[in-house]
């Protein structure tokens, strides 16, 4: 069970760097402000008659991060789409999915000139490819596209500057499933398994970015959600990325993702990845 005071400590620890450090100016210009980055990382090991042991390895990870923000005073519309896909092949085994995520976020802000401005938002989260539990033999499918799928709407107040933003609001969250109904099943109704779950609660989203060194950038996103009926338990998504820029097209990325969602697992989920990759700025 996640205690509220531990969440507050984690949030404060995450928020302070965004208030202290600075990054290059990313102030929006009037009109549309599109940005798009594509990246691919490949790790490969090939062995032949190798006496020290080991297996051939091929790992491929791709990422696309697109945004298109509109500044039309007093309105600000922020649209973000991030997709990550990855697969690994070891020895004679088939390819196994190890990265599989899509997040589409739209935030409409009314710039009233206050310290905290009102906003409405909508976010969609889902996996893209079929997901499997490879610890079982044979592997068992545990997810698919929009199975489960999460849609969250919120309304509240936000604060932000070029390298830090945070928002807190009243939220509705819908969870959709088809085959994998363990994510939406109501345990109190033993005669059926529901394919849809609706929750009302509180959502907080905080994003921060700052330069650690001349060529190292940190970006982070902390999302918290708690339904009113289970206010002592919070869903957590804490995404951290350190990017070292080698040159215009070559980066080294360290990503650490921490997830706690009781409907998915009673244990905290952790994903860490270190990658040398090629990036291409579309616009």
Backbone as CSV, one residue per row, in Angstrom:
resi,resn,N_x,N_y,N_z,CA_x,CA_y,CA_z,C_x,C_y,C_z
1,UNK,0.851,-1.194,0.000,0.000,0.000,0.000,0.887,1.245,0.000
2,UNK,0.562,2.179,-0.819,1.352,3.391,-0.944,0.776,4.466,-0.035
3,UNK,1.579,4.988,0.861,1.153,6.012,1.796,1.267,7.398,1.179
4,UNK,0.334,8.284,1.573,0.296,9.611,0.979,1.554,10.397,1.306
5,UNK,2.079,10.257,2.534,3.248,11.043,2.897,4.476,10.655,2.084
6,UNK,4.598,9.393,1.691,5.734,8.981,0.868,5.616,9.552,-0.534
7,UNK,4.383,9.693,-1.039,4.173,10.301,-2.344,4.539,11.771,-2.327
8,UNK,4.173,12.449,-1.239,4.485,13.865,-1.125,5.997,14.070,-1.117
9,UNK,6.717,13.224,-0.380,8.179,13.319,-0.334,8.771,13.098,-1.724
10,UNK,8.278,12.086,-2.442,8.788,11.796,-3.782,8.518,12.960,-4.726
11,UNK,7.328,13.547,-4.617,6.978,14.659,-5.491,7.860,15.872,-5.231
12,UNK,8.102,16.183,-3.954,8.943,17.326,-3.618,10.365,17.102,-4.126
13,UNK,10.887,15.883,-3.943,12.234,15.545,-4.415,12.340,15.713,-5.925
14,UNK,11.249,15.422,-6.628,11.222,15.514,-8.092,11.044,16.957,-8.550
15,UNK,10.248,17.749,-7.823,9.910,19.084,-8.275,11.042,20.081,-8.105
16,UNK,11.827,19.959,-7.049,12.808,20.975,-6.728,13.832,21.225,-7.836
17,UNK,14.382,20.173,-8.497,15.360,20.464,-9.554,14.792,21.329,-10.671
18,UNK,13.523,21.159,-10.978,12.928,21.950,-12.037,12.824,23.413,-11.689
19,UNK,12.802,23.719,-10.381,12.739,25.101,-9.943,14.121,25.718,-9.801
20,UNK,15.155,24.858,-9.647,16.490,25.344,-9.369,17.304,25.493,-10.638
21,UNK,17.273,24.451,-11.509,18.105,24.442,-12.698,17.391,25.115,-13.860
22,UNK,18.148,25.487,-14.861,17.567,26.130,-16.043,17.991,25.375,-17.288
23,UNK,17.181,25.539,-18.322,17.464,24.924,-19.610,17.329,25.999,-20.660
24,UNK,17.620,25.663,-21.917,17.458,26.628,-22.984,15.995,27.063,-23.088
25,UNK,15.787,28.277,-23.535,14.449,28.852,-23.594,13.590,28.094,-24.597
26,UNK,12.466,27.598,-24.123,11.548,26.889,-25.011,10.184,27.583,-25.021
27,UNK,10.178,28.899,-24.822,8.946,29.658,-24.801,8.207,29.499,-26.128
28,UNK,6.897,29.289,-26.039,6.104,29.119,-27.244,5.980,30.431,-28.013
29,UNK,5.979,30.302,-29.330,5.741,31.445,-30.196,4.274,31.452,-30.620
30,UNK,3.714,32.608,-30.974,2.311,32.642,-31.416,2.083,31.706,-32.598
31,UNK,0.957,31.004,-32.574,0.647,30.043,-33.614,1.075,28.650,-33.215
32,UNK,1.192,27.764,-34.199,1.560,26.381,-33.936,3.071,26.239,-33.764
33,UNK,3.461,25.358,-32.835,4.869,25.099,-32.541,5.120,23.593,-32.625
34,UNK,5.364,23.067,-33.839,5.553,21.608,-33.965,6.979,21.181,-33.617
35,UNK,7.082,19.999,-33.016,8.369,19.361,-32.745,8.221,17.865,-32.958
36,UNK,9.238,17.262,-33.520,9.174,15.828,-33.752,10.556,15.207,-33.776
37,UNK,10.729,14.118,-33.023,12.015,13.432,-32.951,11.782,11.938,-33.123
38,UNK,12.588,11.311,-33.970,12.593,9.869,-34.146,13.940,9.327,-33.675
39,UNK,13.911,8.185,-33.018,15.154,7.592,-32.545,15.132,6.085,-32.655
40,UNK,16.296,5.504,-32.856,16.413,4.053,-32.909,17.719,3.642,-32.241
41,UNK,17.631,2.584,-31.437,18.811,2.055,-30.783,18.953,0.575,-31.085
42,UNK,20.176,0.136,-31.386,20.434,-1.257,-31.745,21.608,-1.778,-30.919
43,UNK,21.415,-2.946,-30.337,22.497,-3.630,-29.634,22.625,-5.030,-30.222
44,UNK,23.854,-5.428,-30.597,24.036,-6.693,-31.312,25.323,-7.383,-30.876
45,UNK,25.224,-8.689,-30.662,26.383,-9.521,-30.365,26.282,-10.769,-31.232
46,UNK,27.344,-11.099,-31.978,27.373,-12.300,-32.816,28.571,-13.151,-32.407
47,UNK,28.320,-14.432,-32.142,29.364,-15.345,-31.696,29.451,-16.536,-32.648
48,UNK,30.683,-16.988,-32.887,30.899,-18.173,-33.719,32.085,-18.943,-33.163
49,UNK,31.838,-20.205,-32.786,32.887,-21.035,-32.194,33.547,-20.337,-31.002
50,UNK,32.722,-19.727,-30.195,33.220,-18.916,-29.076,33.374,-19.797,-27.844
51,UNK,34.621,-19.971,-27.391,34.906,-20.932,-26.323,34.538,-20.427,-24.935
52,UNK,34.266,-19.136,-24.801,33.979,-18.581,-23.482,32.489,-18.554,-23.163
53,UNK,31.669,-19.076,-24.036,30.239,-19.153,-23.773,29.496,-17.901,-24.172
54,UNK,28.181,-18.003,-24.178,27.340,-16.872,-24.548,26.427,-17.215,-25.707
55,UNK,25.553,-16.259,-26.046,24.614,-16.450,-27.141,24.562,-15.200,-27.993
56,UNK,24.154,-15.385,-29.234,23.922,-14.237,-30.101,22.796,-13.377,-29.520
57,UNK,22.929,-12.069,-29.733,21.945,-11.141,-29.180,21.667,-10.035,-30.182
58,UNK,20.381,-9.718,-30.348,19.974,-8.585,-31.164,18.827,-7.878,-30.457
59,UNK,19.032,-6.607,-30.157,18.006,-5.815,-29.478,17.776,-4.529,-30.251
60,UNK,16.525,-4.230,-30.538,16.159,-3.048,-31.310,15.091,-2.273,-30.537
61,UNK,15.318,-0.974,-30.378,14.352,-0.105,-29.701,14.116,1.133,-30.549
62,UNK,12.851,1.493,-30.719,12.502,2.693,-31.468,11.628,3.617,-30.657
63,UNK,11.789,4.913,-30.865,10.978,5.892,-30.147,10.594,7.024,-31.091
64,UNK,9.365,7.475,-30.965,8.908,8.680,-31.666,8.248,9.595,-30.657
65,UNK,8.658,10.850,-30.676,8.151,11.830,-29.713,7.764,13.083,-30.491
66,UNK,6.450,13.286,-30.638,5.935,14.409,-31.421,5.061,15.303,-30.547
67,UNK,5.145,16.583,-30.794,4.284,17.545,-30.109,3.930,18.666,-31.076
68,UNK,2.783,19.269,-30.836,2.357,20.429,-31.616,1.551,21.327,-30.689
69,UNK,2.191,22.394,-30.233,1.578,23.290,-29.264,1.085,24.558,-29.968
70,UNK,-0.087,24.994,-29.573,-0.685,26.198,-30.158,-0.772,27.296,-29.110
71,UNK,-0.213,28.460,-29.430,-0.340,29.640,-28.584,-1.227,30.641,-29.298
72,UNK,-2.415,30.834,-28.764,-3.369,31.799,-29.303,-3.990,32.507,-28.107
73,UNK,-3.292,33.509,-27.623,-3.662,34.160,-26.359,-5.140,34.506,-26.313
74,UNK,-5.770,34.182,-25.156,-5.199,33.684,-23.902,-5.162,32.156,-23.808
75,UNK,-5.347,31.437,-24.941,-5.419,29.975,-24.907,-4.081,29.356,-25.290
76,UNK,-3.766,28.243,-24.638,-2.592,27.429,-24.969,-3.069,25.985,-25.095
77,UNK,-2.826,25.382,-26.254,-3.196,23.992,-26.494,-1.925,23.175,-26.694
78,UNK,-1.727,22.165,-25.864,-0.541,21.318,-25.944,-0.952,19.908,-26.335
79,UNK,-0.373,19.414,-27.425,-0.637,18.055,-27.904,0.678,17.282,-27.946
80,UNK,0.701,16.114,-27.337,1.909,15.284,-27.307,1.573,13.837,-27.634
81,UNK,2.394,13.225,-28.480,2.261,11.808,-28.802,3.634,11.165,-28.667
82,UNK,3.729,10.162,-27.795,4.991,9.449,-27.590,4.743,7.956,-27.733
83,UNK,5.540,7.315,-28.588,5.422,5.881,-28.825,6.800,5.260,-28.675
84,UNK,6.909,4.189,-27.889,8.160,3.448,-27.748,7.895,1.972,-28.015
85,UNK,8.753,1.375,-28.834,8.641,-0.040,-29.169,10.027,-0.665,-29.103
86,UNK,10.101,-1.886,-28.594,11.382,-2.559,-28.516,11.231,-4.060,-28.539
87,UNK,12.236,-4.737,-29.081,12.195,-6.189,-29.180,13.611,-6.738,-29.071
88,UNK,13.746,-7.926,-28.463,15.051,-8.545,-28.246,15.010,-10.010,-28.691
89,UNK,16.072,-10.441,-29.348,16.217,-11.834,-29.769,17.512,-12.388,-29.193
90,UNK,17.403,-13.473,-28.440,18.564,-14.109,-27.836,18.718,-15.517,-28.388
91,UNK,19.885,-15.811,-28.923,20.148,-17.142,-29.454,19.159,-17.519,-30.542
92,UNK,18.629,-18.730,-30.433,17.680,-19.224,-31.429,16.232,-18.902,-31.061
93,UNK,16.030,-18.187,-29.955,14.679,-17.830,-29.546,14.076,-16.812,-30.518
94,UNK,12.769,-16.700,-30.492,12.095,-15.703,-31.314,12.210,-14.333,-30.651
95,UNK,11.856,-13.296,-31.395,11.896,-11.936,-30.856,10.887,-11.812,-29.709
96,UNK,11.303,-11.108,-28.643,10.449,-10.883,-27.485,10.300,-9.379,-27.264
97,UNK,9.055,-8.939,-27.088,8.779,-7.517,-26.881,9.253,-7.093,-25.498
98,UNK,10.033,-6.012,-25.455,10.492,-5.504,-24.169,10.192,-4.021,-23.957
99,UNK,9.608,-3.377,-24.948,9.173,-1.988,-24.803,7.939,-1.809,-25.667
100,UNK,6.885,-1.233,-25.105,5.601,-1.323,-25.800,4.630,-0.323,-25.196
101,UNK,4.662,0.929,-25.658,3.867,1.949,-24.969,3.473,3.057,-25.936
102,UNK,2.250,3.555,-25.759,1.750,4.714,-26.497,1.037,5.633,-25.527
103,UNK,1.379,6.926,-25.604,0.702,7.919,-24.765,0.377,9.155,-25.604
104,UNK,-0.903,9.498,-25.662,-1.380,10.688,-26.367,-2.022,11.617,-25.344
105,UNK,-1.511,12.846,-25.278,-1.984,13.793,-24.266,-2.350,15.120,-24.909
106,UNK,-3.500,15.660,-24.516,-3.958,16.967,-24.975,-4.333,17.801,-23.751
107,UNK,-3.755,19.016,-23.657,-4.003,19.900,-22.515,-4.376,21.279,-23.047
108,UNK,-5.532,21.777,-22.632,-5.979,23.117,-23.004,-5.918,24.013,-21.771
109,UNK,-5.130,25.099,-21.863,-4.896,25.991,-20.729,-5.435,27.378,-21.072
110,UNK,-6.110,27.980,-20.097,-6.543,29.377,-20.236,-5.598,30.249,-19.417
111,UNK,-4.836,31.078,-20.121,-3.863,31.944,-19.454,-4.567,33.180,-18.915
112,UNK,-4.978,33.080,-17.656,-5.693,34.182,-17.022,-4.755,35.182,-16.371
113,UNK,-3.452,34.914,-16.466,-2.495,35.803,-15.839,-2.312,35.536,-14.364
114,UNK,-2.840,34.414,-13.886,-2.703,34.046,-12.490,-1.449,33.197,-12.307
115,UNK,-1.085,32.977,-11.040,0.021,32.081,-10.757,-0.330,30.662,-11.173
116,UNK,-1.585,30.249,-10.906,-2.098,28.946,-11.325,-3.263,29.180,-12.272
117,UNK,-3.157,28.670,-13.500,-4.165,28.898,-14.522,-5.046,27.664,-14.711
118,UNK,-6.326,27.840,-15.038,-7.229,26.694,-15.232,-6.899,25.914,-16.504
119,UNK,-7.189,24.611,-16.481,-6.904,23.748,-17.622,-7.924,22.625,-17.678
120,UNK,-8.028,22.009,-18.855,-8.714,20.729,-19.037,-7.771,19.849,-19.845
121,UNK,-7.809,18.539,-19.601,-6.882,17.654,-20.297,-7.541,16.325,-20.613
122,UNK,-6.951,15.636,-21.575,-7.360,14.279,-21.917,-6.105,13.480,-22.258
123,UNK,-6.002,12.276,-21.706,-4.838,11.442,-21.950,-5.279,10.021,-22.280
124,UNK,-4.622,9.432,-23.278,-4.876,8.045,-23.678,-3.572,7.271,-23.520
125,UNK,-3.642,6.114,-22.852,-2.473,5.259,-22.656,-2.821,3.820,-23.035
126,UNK,-1.925,3.188,-23.766,-2.141,1.796,-24.155,-0.827,1.187,-24.628
127,UNK,-0.788,-0.119,-24.665,0.300,-0.796,-25.367,-0.044,-0.825,-26.856
128,UNK,0.960,-1.060,-27.693,0.754,-1.078,-29.137,0.751,-2.512,-29.658
129,UNK,1.740,-3.280,-29.245,1.869,-4.665,-29.663,1.317,-5.594,-28.584
130,UNK,1.144,-6.847,-28.924,0.767,-7.839,-27.919,1.891,-7.982,-26.893
131,UNK,1.500,-8.058,-25.624,2.473,-8.220,-24.558,2.392,-9.612,-23.964
132,UNK,3.561,-10.171,-23.578,3.615,-11.547,-23.083,4.411,-11.618,-21.781
133,UNK,4.059,-12.608,-20.970,4.843,-12.942,-19.791,5.821,-14.048,-20.195
134,UNK,7.085,-13.665,-20.390,8.085,-14.609,-20.884,8.701,-15.453,-19.769
135,UNK,8.308,-15.188,-18.510,8.800,-16.037,-17.433,8.100,-17.390,-17.427
136,UNK,6.990,-17.489,-18.145,6.266,-18.755,-18.260,6.680,-19.477,-19.532
137,UNK,6.578,-20.796,-19.505,6.952,-21.606,-20.673,5.796,-22.561,-21.003
138,UNK,5.088,-22.327,-22.124,5.337,-21.267,-23.104,4.872,-19.899,-22.596
139,UNK,5.321,-18.843,-23.278,4.936,-17.487,-22.905,3.427,-17.308,-23.009
140,UNK,2.875,-16.509,-22.096,1.432,-16.275,-22.033,1.149,-14.813,-22.340
141,UNK,0.202,-14.570,-23.254,-0.152,-13.194,-23.587,-0.900,-12.557,-22.423
142,UNK,-0.530,-11.317,-22.082,-1.154,-10.632,-20.950,-1.730,-9.266,-21.323
143,UNK,-1.493,-8.807,-22.572,-2.047,-7.524,-22.986,-2.070,-7.441,-24.497
144,UNK,-2.822,-6.457,-25.008,-2.911,-6.211,-26.443,-3.224,-4.733,-26.638
145,UNK,-3.352,-4.311,-27.898,-3.655,-2.905,-28.164,-5.001,-2.535,-27.543
146,UNK,-4.993,-1.528,-26.694,-6.157,-1.032,-25.962,-6.839,-2.145,-25.150
147,UNK,-6.040,-3.070,-24.687,-6.552,-4.163,-23.846,-5.482,-4.536,-22.821
148,UNK,-5.281,-3.709,-21.762,-6.158,-2.607,-21.369,-5.783,-1.287,-22.050
149,UNK,-6.765,-0.390,-22.101,-6.547,0.977,-22.542,-7.081,1.929,-21.498
150,UNK,-6.351,3.004,-21.261,-6.726,3.953,-20.218,-6.993,5.325,-20.842
151,UNK,-8.116,5.931,-20.462,-8.461,7.282,-20.897,-8.770,8.102,-19.649
152,UNK,-8.078,9.234,-19.506,-8.239,10.057,-18.312,-8.511,11.497,-18.717
153,UNK,-9.589,12.065,-18.169,-9.887,13.481,-18.342,-9.771,14.161,-16.978
154,UNK,-9.219,15.377,-16.986,-9.108,16.098,-15.725,-9.334,17.586,-15.953
155,UNK,-9.742,18.266,-14.880,-9.947,19.711,-14.896,-9.437,20.263,-13.580
156,UNK,-8.649,21.340,-13.672,-8.070,21.890,-12.445,-7.231,23.102,-12.751
157,UNK,-6.081,23.193,-12.070,-5.208,24.352,-12.217,-3.776,23.882,-12.466
158,UNK,-3.041,24.701,-13.226,-1.685,24.337,-13.616,-0.741,25.505,-13.427
159,UNK,0.523,25.168,-13.206,1.591,26.159,-13.118,2.728,25.689,-14.004
160,UNK,3.378,26.624,-14.698,4.466,26.175,-15.548,5.395,27.284,-15.980
161,UNK,6.610,26.879,-16.374,7.573,27.753,-17.018,8.304,26.907,-18.055
162,UNK,9.265,27.450,-18.813,9.857,26.665,-19.910,10.432,25.319,-19.513
163,UNK,10.893,25.133,-18.262,11.514,23.855,-17.902,10.852,23.181,-16.708
164,UNK,9.625,23.589,-16.405,8.915,22.957,-15.299,7.422,23.229,-15.430
165,UNK,6.607,22.206,-15.204,5.153,22.400,-15.177,4.537,21.372,-14.245
166,UNK,3.466,21.783,-13.593,2.742,20.861,-12.730,1.270,21.220,-12.764
167,UNK,0.426,20.214,-12.662,-1.003,20.459,-12.648,-1.691,19.474,-11.706
168,UNK,-2.806,19.918,-11.160,-3.582,19.112,-10.222,-5.048,19.342,-10.518
169,UNK,-5.805,18.244,-10.625,-7.200,18.423,-10.971,-8.093,17.257,-10.589
170,UNK,-9.372,17.523,-10.639,-10.411,16.511,-10.487,-10.444,15.686,-11.766
171,UNK,-10.488,14.359,-11.639,-10.269,13.515,-12.817,-11.298,12.406,-12.937
172,UNK,-11.564,12.026,-14.187,-12.319,10.824,-14.534,-11.364,9.876,-15.264
173,UNK,-11.384,8.619,-14.889,-10.537,7.646,-15.568,-11.360,6.440,-16.002
174,UNK,-11.259,6.126,-17.300,-11.943,4.964,-17.849,-10.904,3.926,-18.257
175,UNK,-11.139,2.681,-17.887,-10.272,1.576,-18.280,-11.068,0.625,-19.162
176,UNK,-10.528,0.331,-20.343,-11.206,-0.525,-21.310,-10.414,-1.823,-21.473
177,UNK,-11.113,-2.932,-21.535,-10.480,-4.220,-21.821,-11.380,-5.027,-22.743
178,UNK,-10.830,-6.103,-23.263,-11.592,-7.049,-24.066,-11.372,-8.458,-23.539
179,UNK,-10.186,-8.981,-23.804,-9.856,-10.327,-23.357,-9.275,-10.343,-21.951
180,UNK,-8.488,-9.333,-21.622,-7.753,-9.331,-20.356,-8.497,-8.484,-19.321
181,UNK,-9.551,-9.063,-18.784,-10.469,-8.309,-17.939,-10.052,-8.249,-16.474
182,UNK,-8.871,-8.784,-16.144,-8.414,-8.675,-14.769,-8.134,-7.225,-14.384
183,UNK,-7.950,-6.355,-15.391,-7.692,-4.954,-15.112,-8.969,-4.175,-14.810
184,UNK,-10.123,-4.710,-15.164,-11.391,-3.996,-14.987,-12.409,-4.764,-14.156
185,UNK,-12.131,-5.991,-13.818,-13.099,-6.823,-13.119,-13.391,-6.289,-11.717
186,UNK,-14.662,-6.209,-11.382,-15.109,-5.819,-10.052,-15.236,-7.086,-9.210
187,UNK,-14.383,-7.216,-8.203,-14.358,-8.426,-7.401,-15.636,-8.633,-6.595
188,UNK,-16.435,-7.575,-6.448,-17.675,-7.690,-5.676,-18.802,-8.301,-6.492
189,UNK,-18.620,-8.412,-7.806,-19.638,-9.033,-8.656,-19.071,-10.353,-9.177
190,UNK,-19.236,-11.405,-8.422,-18.628,-12.693,-8.754,-19.300,-13.408,-9.914
191,UNK,-20.497,-12.933,-10.317,-21.233,-13.615,-11.373,-20.843,-13.147,-12.772
192,UNK,-19.987,-12.111,-12.874,-19.589,-11.623,-14.187,-18.231,-10.927,-14.086
193,UNK,-17.590,-10.771,-15.232,-16.321,-10.047,-15.309,-16.507,-8.840,-16.224
194,UNK,-16.365,-7.673,-15.663,-16.610,-6.445,-16.405,-15.463,-6.125,-17.358
195,UNK,-15.813,-5.544,-18.513,-14.821,-5.125,-19.503,-14.562,-3.618,-19.454
196,UNK,-15.191,-2.920,-18.509,-15.057,-1.460,-18.416,-15.074,-1.053,-16.954
197,UNK,-14.202,-0.136,-16.613,-14.170,0.397,-15.242,-14.112,1.917,-15.296
198,UNK,-14.956,2.561,-14.503,-15.006,4.020,-14.445,-14.671,4.472,-13.030
199,UNK,-13.749,5.416,-12.923,-13.334,5.919,-11.616,-13.310,7.446,-11.628
200,UNK,-13.636,8.043,-10.502,-13.457,9.476,-10.293,-12.427,9.656,-9.193
201,UNK,-11.611,10.701,-9.338,-10.567,10.887,-8.341,-9.775,12.148,-8.591
202,UNK,-8.501,12.088,-8.229,-7.579,13.218,-8.332,-6.381,12.801,-9.160
203,UNK,-5.973,13.679,-10.093,-4.789,13.408,-10.905,-3.807,14.564,-10.785
204,UNK,-2.539,14.222,-10.680,-1.461,15.209,-10.685,-0.428,14.783,-11.715
205,UNK,0.009,15.737,-12.546,1.050,15.469,-13.542,2.104,16.565,-13.433
206,UNK,3.348,16.160,-13.245,4.453,17.108,-13.117,5.555,16.719,-14.080
207,UNK,6.049,17.704,-14.824,7.123,17.481,-15.788,8.255,18.458,-15.517
208,UNK,9.477,17.967,-15.647,10.642,18.794,-15.368,11.756,18.445,-16.337
209,UNK,12.524,19.445,-16.739,13.705,19.194,-17.562,14.769,20.224,-17.229
210,UNK,16.013,19.786,-17.166,17.102,20.707,-16.875,18.409,20.095,-17.343
211,UNK,19.419,20.936,-17.516,20.719,20.482,-17.965,21.555,20.093,-16.757
212,UNK,22.036,18.850,-16.757,22.910,18.364,-15.699,24.343,18.803,-15.958
213,UNK,24.754,18.762,-17.217,26.067,19.226,-17.664,25.886,19.822,-19.048
214,UNK,26.992,20.252,-19.653,26.892,20.941,-20.941,26.188,20.102,-21.994
215,UNK,26.369,18.773,-21.942,25.790,17.912,-22.983,24.869,16.844,-22.405
216,UNK,24.419,17.015,-21.173,23.547,16.025,-20.536,22.250,16.702,-20.095
217,UNK,21.135,16.176,-20.569,19.819,16.724,-20.254,18.994,15.702,-19.504
218,UNK,18.330,16.151,-18.447,17.401,15.297,-17.707,15.970,15.713,-18.024
219,UNK,15.104,14.747,-18.317,13.671,14.993,-18.453,12.936,13.982,-17.583
220,UNK,11.916,14.446,-16.904,11.160,13.569,-16.020,9.682,13.886,-16.043
221,UNK,8.885,12.862,-15.772,7.435,13.023,-15.724,6.890,12.155,-14.601
222,UNK,6.194,12.779,-13.670,5.597,12.080,-12.534,4.082,12.237,-12.606
223,UNK,3.390,11.107,-12.765,1.924,11.114,-12.797,1.381,10.340,-11.604
224,UNK,0.433,10.979,-10.892,-0.217,10.355,-9.753,-1.723,10.372,-9.977
225,UNK,-2.381,9.275,-9.651,-3.839,9.220,-9.726,-4.368,8.373,-8.584
226,UNK,-5.420,8.872,-7.953,-6.080,8.100,-6.907,-7.583,8.274,-7.035
227,UNK,-8.294,7.148,-6.999,-9.757,7.190,-7.020,-10.267,7.512,-5.628
228,UNK,-11.398,8.204,-5.553,-11.931,8.617,-4.264,-12.266,7.426,-3.366
229,UNK,-12.709,6.314,-3.977,-13.094,5.166,-3.153,-11.898,4.421,-2.584
230,UNK,-10.696,4.674,-3.134,-9.467,4.047,-2.609,-8.402,5.131,-2.481
231,UNK,-8.692,6.140,-1.688,-7.835,7.320,-1.650,-6.502,7.074,-0.946
232,UNK,-6.370,5.942,-0.262,-5.098,5.621,0.388,-4.156,4.864,-0.542
233,UNK,-4.597,4.570,-1.761,-3.768,3.875,-2.762,-3.678,4.755,-4.005
234,UNK,-2.451,4.964,-4.482,-2.230,5.832,-5.630,-1.558,5.062,-6.766
235,UNK,-1.987,5.345,-8.000,-1.259,4.885,-9.175,-0.107,5.850,-9.426
236,UNK,1.061,5.292,-9.721,2.257,6.111,-9.923,2.907,5.742,-11.241
237,UNK,3.246,6.744,-12.030,4.080,6.563,-13.207,5.195,7.590,-13.167
238,UNK,6.445,7.155,-12.931,7.579,8.053,-12.747,8.621,7.723,-13.809
239,UNK,8.692,8.559,-14.848,9.536,8.323,-16.022,10.708,9.294,-15.992
240,UNK,11.939,8.755,-15.974,13.147,9.573,-15.888,14.095,9.215,-17.026
241,UNK,14.605,10.234,-17.711,15.539,9.997,-18.805,16.699,10.988,-18.732
242,UNK,17.919,10.447,-18.762,19.126,11.251,-18.898,19.660,11.042,-20.317
243,UNK,19.848,12.144,-21.035,20.311,12.080,-22.418,21.641,12.802,-22.550
244,UNK,22.651,12.067,-22.981,23.964,12.653,-23.252,24.105,12.827,-24.758
245,UNK,24.279,14.043,-25.202,24.379,14.352,-26.622,25.828,14.208,-27.064
246,UNK,26.081,13.235,-27.942,27.428,13.020,-28.478,27.681,13.958,-29.657
247,UNK,26.746,13.993,-30.589,26.789,14.936,-31.697,25.360,15.174,-32.171
248,UNK,25.197,15.713,-33.383,23.870,16.106,-33.847,22.911,14.933,-34.008
249,UNK,23.424,13.719,-34.195,22.527,12.597,-34.452,22.752,11.402,-33.522
250,UNK,23.762,11.452,-32.659,24.080,10.322,-31.798,23.905,10.711,-30.333
251,UNK,23.065,9.936,-29.613,22.795,10.178,-28.203,23.014,8.917,-27.391
252,UNK,23.287,9.108,-26.112,23.303,8.013,-25.141,22.191,8.295,-24.135
253,UNK,21.268,7.349,-23.975,20.102,7.545,-23.117,20.083,6.540,-21.977
254,UNK,19.807,7.022,-20.782,19.537,6.180,-19.629,18.119,6.467,-19.175
255,UNK,17.249,5.458,-19.254,15.849,5.624,-18.879,15.507,4.717,-17.708
256,UNK,14.860,5.295,-16.708,14.383,4.539,-15.551,12.897,4.854,-15.373
257,UNK,12.065,3.824,-15.465,10.624,3.983,-15.350,10.136,3.177,-14.150
258,UNK,9.457,3.867,-13.230,8.887,3.231,-12.053,7.363,3.320,-12.152
259,UNK,6.700,2.182,-12.029,5.243,2.138,-12.135,4.667,1.375,-10.954
260,UNK,3.647,1.959,-10.342,2.859,1.211,-9.362,1.380,1.405,-9.696
261,UNK,0.737,0.342,-10.105,-0.709,0.331,-10.330,-1.237,-0.970,-9.769
262,UNK,-2.015,-0.867,-8.712,-2.468,-2.055,-7.987,-3.254,-2.994,-8.884
263,UNK,-3.994,-2.453,-9.861,-4.777,-3.298,-10.762,-3.881,-4.136,-11.664
264,UNK,-2.641,-3.679,-11.887,-1.705,-4.420,-12.729,-0.858,-5.389,-11.913
265,UNK,-0.358,-4.914,-10.769,0.512,-5.746,-9.931,0.540,-5.170,-8.528
266,UNK,0.628,-6.060,-7.533,0.731,-5.615,-6.143,2.136,-5.136,-5.818
267,UNK,3.084,-5.389,-6.708,4.465,-4.983,-6.510,4.812,-3.820,-7.437
268,UNK,5.777,-3.010,-7.002,6.247,-1.909,-7.823,6.988,-2.453,-9.048
269,UNK,6.662,-1.902,-10.221,7.308,-2.318,-11.460,8.460,-1.358,-11.788
270,UNK,9.546,-1.911,-12.294,10.729,-1.113,-12.607,11.289,-1.533,-13.962
271,UNK,11.567,-0.547,-14.796,12.215,-0.802,-16.083,13.389,0.162,-16.242
272,UNK,14.568,-0.382,-16.563,15.770,0.432,-16.748,16.408,0.058,-18.071
273,UNK,16.832,1.062,-18.807,17.459,0.793,-20.091,18.558,1.798,-20.397
274,UNK,19.698,1.305,-20.849,20.819,2.146,-21.275,21.029,1.903,-22.759
275,UNK,21.018,2.971,-23.538,20.992,2.803,-24.988,21.826,3.860,-25.689
276,UNK,22.595,3.404,-26.681,23.246,4.305,-27.626,22.413,4.299,-28.893
277,UNK,21.949,5.442,-29.308,21.013,5.457,-30.421,21.223,6.615,-31.371
278,UNK,20.598,6.462,-32.530,20.609,7.499,-33.560,19.294,8.247,-33.487
279,UNK,19.346,9.558,-33.458,18.139,10.385,-33.413,18.069,11.271,-34.647
280,UNK,16.833,11.549,-35.058,16.610,12.406,-36.217,15.490,13.373,-35.886
281,UNK,15.785,14.648,-35.963,14.790,15.676,-35.698,13.982,15.923,-36.970
282,UNK,12.699,15.579,-36.919,11.836,15.736,-38.092,11.523,17.200,-38.335
283,UNK,11.156,17.899,-37.265,10.917,19.355,-37.352,10.998,19.934,-35.963
